[in-house]
Amino acid sequence: MTFNRLTPGNIGYPYALILGLKIVFVFGMFYFIRAKRHLNFISKFSLTEHHEKPKSKGLTRFLNGYNIALILGLSVYLLSNLLNLIYISTIS
């Protein structure tokens, strides 16, 4: 569907820029989820070392792990709606 909308050439560069941003957000979301799962896997099986995790506060605690994936997922959804609006306004 992406190539069908880009190939006629009447969409314009804002559509392509927003689509690129959406793709970057999706890859970032996959990266954060994969990194978080990898860290959980390592921490479960490291029985020899027991370190307490420092209690981070504020924005860094909020943006760690699954919260940033949720924020990126919501922004991907909103960007999809914006892309649909651009496409519909171009066709009309």
N, CA, C and O atoms as a GROMACS GRO file, in nm:
protein
  368
    1MET      N    1   0.082  -0.117   0.000
    1MET     CA    2   0.000   0.000   0.000
    1MET      C    3   0.088   0.125   0.000
    1MET      O    4   0.051   0.227  -0.059
    2THR      N    5   0.201   0.118   0.065
    2THR     CA    6   0.290   0.234   0.068
    2THR      C    7   0.340   0.269  -0.070
    2THR      O    8   0.340   0.385  -0.111
    3PHE      N    9   0.384   0.168  -0.143
    3PHE     CA   10   0.436   0.193  -0.278
    3PHE      C   11   0.325   0.237  -0.373
    3PHE      O   12   0.350   0.315  -0.464
    4ASN      N   13   0.203   0.187  -0.353
    4ASN     CA   14   0.092   0.230  -0.437
    4ASN      C   15   0.060   0.376  -0.417
    4ASN      O   16   0.017   0.444  -0.510
    5ARG      N   17   0.080   0.426  -0.298
    5ARG     CA   18   0.052   0.567  -0.272
    5ARG      C   19   0.168   0.657  -0.313
    5ARG      O   20   0.147   0.774  -0.348
    6LEU      N   21   0.290   0.606  -0.310
    6LEU     CA   22   0.406   0.689  -0.344
    6LEU      C   23   0.436   0.694  -0.494
    6LEU      O   24   0.488   0.794  -0.542
    7THR      N   25   0.404   0.589  -0.567
    7THR     CA   26   0.445   0.582  -0.708
    7THR      C   27   0.375   0.679  -0.801
    7THR      O   28   0.440   0.723  -0.896
    8PRO      N   29   0.247   0.716  -0.784
    8PRO     CA   30   0.189   0.811  -0.880
    8PRO      C   31   0.257   0.948  -0.878
    8PRO      O   32   0.254   1.018  -0.980
    9GLY      N   33   0.318   0.987  -0.769
    9GLY     CA   34   0.393   1.112  -0.763
    9GLY      C   35   0.312   1.234  -0.724
    9GLY      O   36   0.365   1.345  -0.725
   10ASN      N   37   0.185   1.217  -0.690
   10ASN     CA   38   0.104   1.332  -0.654
   10ASN      C   39   0.090   1.352  -0.503
   10ASN      O   40   0.018   1.443  -0.460
   11ILE      N   41   0.155   1.270  -0.424
   11ILE     CA   42   0.144   1.280  -0.278
   11ILE      C   43   0.228   1.396  -0.224
   11ILE      O   44   0.178   1.477  -0.146
   12GLY      N   45   0.352   1.406  -0.264
   12GLY     CA   46   0.438   1.514  -0.217
   12GLY      C   47   0.537   1.469  -0.111
   12GLY      O   48   0.530   1.357  -0.060
   13TYR      N   49   0.629   1.558  -0.080
   13TYR     CA   50   0.734   1.524   0.015
   13TYR      C   51   0.689   1.521   0.161
   13TYR      O   52   0.750   1.448   0.240
   14PRO      N   53   0.585   1.595   0.204
   14PRO     CA   54   0.543   1.582   0.345
   14PRO      C   55   0.498   1.440   0.378
   14PRO      O   56   0.526   1.390   0.487
   15TYR      N   57   0.430   1.375   0.286
   15TYR     CA   58   0.386   1.238   0.307
   15TYR      C   59   0.507   1.146   0.324
   15TYR      O   60   0.508   1.061   0.413
   16ALA      N   61   0.607   1.163   0.239
   16ALA     CA   62   0.727   1.079   0.246
   16ALA      C   63   0.805   1.104   0.375
   16ALA      O   64   0.858   1.009   0.434
   17LEU      N   65   0.812   1.228   0.419
   17LEU     CA   66   0.883   1.259   0.543
   17LEU      C   67   0.813   1.199   0.665
   17LEU      O   68   0.878   1.142   0.753
   18ILE      N   69   0.682   1.210   0.670
   18ILE     CA   70   0.607   1.154   0.782
   18ILE      C   71   0.615   1.002   0.778
   18ILE      O   72   0.624   0.938   0.883
   19LEU      N   73   0.610   0.944   0.660
   19LEU     CA   74   0.624   0.799   0.647
   19LEU      C   75   0.761   0.753   0.695
   19LEU      O   76   0.772   0.650   0.762
   20GLY      N   77   0.866   0.827   0.661
   20GLY     CA   78   1.000   0.794   0.710
   20GLY      C   79   1.010   0.802   0.861
   20GLY      O   80   1.072   0.717   0.925
   21LEU      N   81   0.948   0.905   0.919
   21LEU     CA   82   0.946   0.919   1.064
   21LEU      C   83   0.871   0.803   1.129
   21LEU      O   84   0.913   0.753   1.233
   22LYS      N   85   0.762   0.762   1.068
   22LYS     CA   86   0.685   0.649   1.120
   22LYS      C   87   0.768   0.521   1.117
   22LYS      O   88   0.765   0.443   1.212
   23ILE      N   89   0.842   0.499   1.010
   23ILE     CA   90   0.926   0.380   0.998
   23ILE      C   91   1.037   0.382   1.102
   23ILE      O   92   1.069   0.279   1.161
   24VAL      N   93   1.096   0.498   1.126
   24VAL     CA   94   1.201   0.510   1.228
   24VAL      C   95   1.144   0.480   1.366
   24VAL      O   96   1.209   0.413   1.446
   25PHE      N   97   1.024   0.530   1.395
   25PHE     CA   98   0.960   0.501   1.524
   25PHE      C   99   0.933   0.353   1.542
   25PHE      O  100   0.950   0.299   1.651
   26VAL      N  101   0.889   0.286   1.435
   26VAL     CA  102   0.862   0.142   1.445
   26VAL      C  103   0.990   0.065   1.473
   26VAL      O  104   0.992  -0.024   1.558
   27PHE      N  105   1.098   0.099   1.402
   27PHE     CA  106   1.226   0.031   1.428
   27PHE      C  107   1.275   0.060   1.570
   27PHE      O  108   1.330  -0.028   1.636
   28GLY      N  109   1.257   0.184   1.616
   28GLY     CA  110   1.295   0.217   1.754
   28GLY      C  111   1.215   0.139   1.855
   28GLY      O  112   1.269   0.095   1.956
   29MET      N  113   1.087   0.121   1.828
   29MET     CA  114   1.002   0.044   1.918
   29MET      C  115   1.048  -0.102   1.925
   29MET      O  116   1.058  -0.158   2.034
   30PHE      N  117   1.078  -0.162   1.810
   30PHE     CA  118   1.129  -0.299   1.810
   30PHE      C  119   1.262  -0.309   1.882
   30PHE      O  120   1.288  -0.407   1.953
   31TYR      N  121   1.349  -0.209   1.865
   31TYR     CA  122   1.478  -0.210   1.932
   31TYR      C  123   1.463  -0.205   2.083
   31TYR      O  124   1.528  -0.282   2.154
   32PHE      N  125   1.378  -0.115   2.133
   32PHE     CA  126   1.360  -0.102   2.278
   32PHE      C  127   1.300  -0.229   2.338
   32PHE      O  128   1.342  -0.272   2.446
   33ILE      N  129   1.203  -0.289   2.270
   33ILE     CA  130   1.143  -0.412   2.322
   33ILE      C  131   1.245  -0.525   2.322
   33ILE      O  132   1.254  -0.600   2.418
   34ARG      N  133   1.322  -0.536   2.214
   34ARG     CA  134   1.423  -0.643   2.207
   34ARG      C  135   1.531  -0.623   2.313
   34ARG      O  136   1.574  -0.720   2.376
   35ALA      N  137   1.575  -0.500   2.333
   35ALA     CA  138   1.677  -0.473   2.434
   35ALA      C  139   1.624  -0.501   2.574
   35ALA      O  140   1.697  -0.554   2.657
   36LYS      N  141   1.499  -0.467   2.600
   36LYS     CA  142   1.441  -0.490   2.732
   36LYS      C  143   1.426  -0.639   2.758
   36LYS      O  144   1.452  -0.685   2.869
   37ARG      N  145   1.384  -0.715   2.658
   37ARG     CA  146   1.368  -0.859   2.676
   37ARG      C  147   1.504  -0.924   2.697
   37ARG      O  148   1.517  -1.018   2.776
   38HIS      N  149   1.606  -0.874   2.626
   38HIS     CA  150   1.741  -0.929   2.640
   38HIS      C  151   1.794  -0.903   2.781
   38HIS      O  152   1.855  -0.991   2.841
   39LEU      N  153   1.771  -0.784   2.833
   39LEU     CA  154   1.817  -0.752   2.969
   39LEU      C  155   1.744  -0.836   3.073
   39LEU      O  156   1.805  -0.878   3.171
   40ASN      N  157   1.616  -0.860   3.054
   40ASN     CA  158   1.541  -0.945   3.147
   40ASN      C  159   1.593  -1.088   3.143
   40ASN      O  160   1.602  -1.153   3.247
   41PHE      N  161   1.626  -1.136   3.025
   41PHE     CA  162   1.679  -1.271   3.010
   41PHE      C  163   1.814  -1.285   3.081
   41PHE      O  164   1.838  -1.385   3.150
   42ILE      N  165   1.899  -1.186   3.065
   42ILE     CA  166   2.030  -1.190   3.129
   42ILE      C  167   2.016  -1.181   3.281
   42ILE      O  168   2.084  -1.253   3.354
   43SER      N  169   1.928  -1.092   3.329
   43SER     CA  170   1.916  -1.074   3.474
   43SER      C  171   1.855  -1.197   3.543
   43SER      O  172   1.885  -1.222   3.659
   44LYS      N  173   1.771  -1.272   3.473
   44LYS     CA  174   1.713  -1.392   3.534
   44LYS      C  175   1.816  -1.502   3.551
   44LYS      O  176   1.809  -1.580   3.647
   45PHE      N  177   1.912  -1.510   3.459
   45PHE     CA  178   2.006  -1.620   3.462
   45PHE      C  179   2.142  -1.586   3.521
   45PHE      O  180   2.232  -1.670   3.522
   46SER      N  181   2.158  -1.465   3.570
   46SER     CA  182   2.283  -1.431   3.637
   46SER      C  183   2.264  -1.450   3.787
   46SER      O  184   2.237  -1.354   3.859
   47LEU      N  185   2.277  -1.569   3.833
   47LEU     CA  186   2.253  -1.600   3.973
   47LEU      C  187   2.374  -1.572   4.061
   47LEU      O  188   2.360  -1.560   4.182
   48THR      N  189   2.493  -1.561   4.000
   48THR     CA  190   2.614  -1.543   4.079
   48THR      C  191   2.627  -1.401   4.134
   48THR      O  192   2.679  -1.382   4.243
   49GLU      N  193   2.580  -1.302   4.058
   49GLU     CA  194   2.594  -1.164   4.101
   49GLU      C  195   2.458  -1.110   4.140
   49GLU      O  196   2.360  -1.124   4.066
   50HIS      N  197   2.453  -1.048   4.254
   50HIS     CA  198   2.329  -0.986   4.299
   50HIS      C  199   2.357  -0.840   4.330
   50HIS      O  200   2.412  -0.806   4.435
   51HIS      N  201   2.319  -0.756   4.237
   51HIS     CA  202   2.338  -0.612   4.254
   51HIS      C  203   2.202  -0.546   4.263
   51HIS      O  204   2.108  -0.584   4.193
   52GLU      N  205   2.193  -0.449   4.349
   52GLU     CA  206   2.070  -0.371   4.357
   52GLU      C  207   2.070  -0.267   4.246
   52GLU      O  208   2.171  -0.202   4.220
   53LYS      N  209   1.956  -0.253   4.182
   53LYS     CA  210   1.944  -0.154   4.077
   53LYS      C  211   1.925  -0.017   4.140
   53LYS      O  212   1.847  -0.001   4.234
   54PRO      N  213   1.996   0.082   4.089
   54PRO     CA  214   1.976   0.216   4.144
   54PRO      C  215   1.837   0.267   4.109
   54PRO      O  216   1.787   0.243   3.999
   55LYS      N  217   1.778   0.336   4.201
   55LYS     CA  218   1.644   0.392   4.179
   55LYS      C  219   1.657   0.523   4.102
   55LYS      O  220   1.687   0.627   4.160
   56SER      N  221   1.635   0.516   3.973
   56SER     CA  222   1.639   0.636   3.892
   56SER      C  223   1.505   0.707   3.903
   56SER      O  224   1.400   0.644   3.914
   57LYS      N  225   1.511   0.838   3.901
   57LYS     CA  226   1.391   0.917   3.920
   57LYS      C  227   1.364   1.004   3.799
   57LYS      O  228   1.451   1.027   3.715
   58GLY      N  229   1.243   1.051   3.793
   58GLY     CA  230   1.207   1.149   3.694
   58GLY      C  231   1.185   1.093   3.556
   58GLY      O  232   1.129   0.985   3.537
   59LEU      N  233   1.231   1.169   3.460
   59LEU     CA  234   1.207   1.139   3.320
   59LEU      C  235   1.278   1.013   3.274
   59LEU      O  236   1.225   0.939   3.191
   60THR      N  237   1.398   0.987   3.326
   60THR     CA  238   1.471   0.868   3.282
   60THR      C  239   1.400   0.740   3.324
   60THR      O  240   1.401   0.642   3.250
   61ARG      N  241   1.338   0.741   3.442
   61ARG     CA  242   1.262   0.623   3.486
   61ARG      C  243   1.138   0.604   3.400
   61ARG      O  244   1.100   0.492   3.368
   62PHE      N  245   1.074   0.716   3.364
   62PHE     CA  246   0.953   0.709   3.284
   62PHE      C  247   0.982   0.660   3.142
   62PHE      O  248   0.901   0.588   3.084
   63LEU      N  249   1.096   0.699   3.086
   63LEU     CA  250   1.128   0.666   2.948
   63LEU      C  251   1.205   0.536   2.932
   63LEU      O  252   1.250   0.505   2.822
   64ASN      N  253   1.223   0.459   3.037
   64ASN     CA  254   1.293   0.332   3.027
   64ASN      C  255   1.198   0.222   2.984
   64ASN      O  256   1.082   0.217   3.026
   65GLY      N  257   1.248   0.134   2.900
   65GLY     CA  258   1.182   0.010   2.870
   65GLY      C  259   1.049   0.020   2.799
   65GLY      O  260   1.040   0.076   2.690
   66TYR      N  261   0.947  -0.035   2.860
   66TYR     CA  262   0.819  -0.052   2.795
   66TYR      C  263   0.742   0.078   2.781
   66TYR      O  264   0.657   0.089   2.693
   67ASN      N  265   0.768   0.175   2.865
   67ASN     CA  266   0.697   0.302   2.854
   67ASN      C  267   0.732   0.374   2.724
   67ASN      O  268   0.644   0.429   2.658
   68ILE      N  269   0.859   0.374   2.686
   68ILE     CA  270   0.897   0.440   2.562
   68ILE      C  271   0.841   0.364   2.442
   68ILE      O  272   0.807   0.426   2.341
   69ALA      N  273   0.829   0.232   2.452
   69ALA     CA  274   0.767   0.156   2.344
   69ALA      C  275   0.619   0.190   2.331
   69ALA      O  276   0.566   0.196   2.220
   70LEU      N  277   0.553   0.211   2.442
   70LEU     CA  278   0.413   0.251   2.440
   70LEU      C  279   0.396   0.390   2.378
   70LEU      O  280   0.305   0.412   2.299
   71ILE      N  281   0.484   0.481   2.414
   71ILE     CA  282   0.479   0.616   2.358
   71ILE      C  283   0.506   0.612   2.208
   71ILE      O  284   0.438   0.680   2.131
   72LEU      N  285   0.604   0.534   2.167
   72LEU     CA  286   0.634   0.522   2.024
   72LEU      C  287   0.518   0.456   1.949
   72LEU      O  288   0.487   0.496   1.836
   73GLY      N  289   0.456   0.356   2.009
   73GLY     CA  290   0.342   0.291   1.945
   73GLY      C  291   0.225   0.386   1.926
   73GLY      O  292   0.160   0.384   1.822
   74LEU      N  293   0.199   0.468   2.026
   74LEU     CA  294   0.093   0.567   2.015
   74LEU      C  295   0.125   0.670   1.907
   74LEU      O  296   0.037   0.711   1.831
   75SER      N  297   0.250   0.712   1.901
   75SER     CA  298   0.289   0.809   1.798
   75SER      C  299   0.283   0.746   1.658
   75SER      O  300   0.250   0.816   1.562
   76VAL      N  301   0.314   0.618   1.645
   76VAL     CA  302   0.301   0.550   1.515
   76VAL      C  303   0.154   0.548   1.473
   76VAL      O  304   0.122   0.571   1.356
   77TYR      N  305   0.065   0.520   1.567
   77TYR     CA  306  -0.078   0.520   1.537
   77TYR      C  307  -0.124   0.659   1.492
   77TYR      O  308  -0.198   0.671   1.394
   78LEU      N  309  -0.082   0.762   1.562
   78LEU     CA  310  -0.121   0.898   1.526
   78LEU      C  311  -0.062   0.940   1.392
   78LEU      O  312  -0.127   1.010   1.314
   79LEU      N  313   0.062   0.899   1.364
   79LEU     CA  314   0.122   0.929   1.235
   79LEU      C  315   0.049   0.856   1.122
   79LEU      O  316   0.038   0.910   1.012
   80SER      N  317   0.000   0.736   1.148
   80SER     CA  318  -0.078   0.663   1.048
   80SER      C  319  -0.205   0.738   1.014
   80SER      O  320  -0.243   0.747   0.897
   81ASN      N  321  -0.272   0.791   1.115
   81ASN     CA  322  -0.392   0.870   1.090
   81ASN      C  323  -0.360   0.996   1.012
   81ASN      O  324  -0.437   1.036   0.924
   82LEU      N  325  -0.249   1.060   1.043
   82LEU     CA  326  -0.207   1.180   0.971
   82LEU      C  327  -0.176   1.147   0.825
   82LEU      O  328  -0.213   1.223   0.735
   83LEU      N  329  -0.109   1.035   0.801
   83LEU     CA  330  -0.081   0.994   0.664
   83LEU      C  331  -0.210   0.967   0.587
   83LEU      O  332  -0.220   1.000   0.469
   84ASN      N  333  -0.307   0.907   0.652
   84ASN     CA  334  -0.435   0.882   0.587
   84ASN      C  335  -0.505   1.012   0.552
   84ASN      O  336  -0.563   1.024   0.444
   85LEU      N  337  -0.500   1.111   0.641
   85LEU     CA  338  -0.560   1.240   0.613
   85LEU      C  339  -0.491   1.310   0.496
   85LEU      O  340  -0.557   1.372   0.413
   86ILE      N  341  -0.359   1.301   0.489
   86ILE     CA  342  -0.285   1.362   0.377
   86ILE      C  343  -0.324   1.294   0.247
   86ILE      O  344  -0.342   1.360   0.145
   87TYR      N  345  -0.335   1.163   0.250
   87TYR     CA  346  -0.370   1.089   0.129
   87TYR      C  347  -0.512   1.124   0.081
   87TYR      O  348  -0.534   1.146  -0.038
   88ILE      N  349  -0.606   1.129   0.174
   88ILE     CA  350  -0.744   1.159   0.138
   88ILE      C  351  -0.757   1.303   0.085
   88ILE      O  352  -0.830   1.328  -0.010
   89SER      N  353  -0.684   1.397   0.146
   89SER     CA  354  -0.690   1.536   0.098
   89SER      C  355  -0.624   1.551  -0.038
   89SER      O  356  -0.661   1.640  -0.115
   90THR      N  357  -0.526   1.467  -0.069
   90THR     CA  358  -0.460   1.474  -0.199
   90THR      C  359  -0.550   1.418  -0.308
   90THR      O  360  -0.553   1.470  -0.420
   91ILE      N  361  -0.624   1.313  -0.277
   91ILE     CA  362  -0.712   1.252  -0.375
   91ILE      C  363  -0.830   1.344  -0.408
   91ILE      O  364  -0.872   1.352  -0.524
   92SER      N  365  -0.882   1.413  -0.307
   92SER     CA  366  -1.001   1.498  -0.329
   92SER      C  367  -0.973   1.619  -0.413
   92SER      O  368  -1.063   1.699  -0.439
   0.00000   0.00000   0.00000
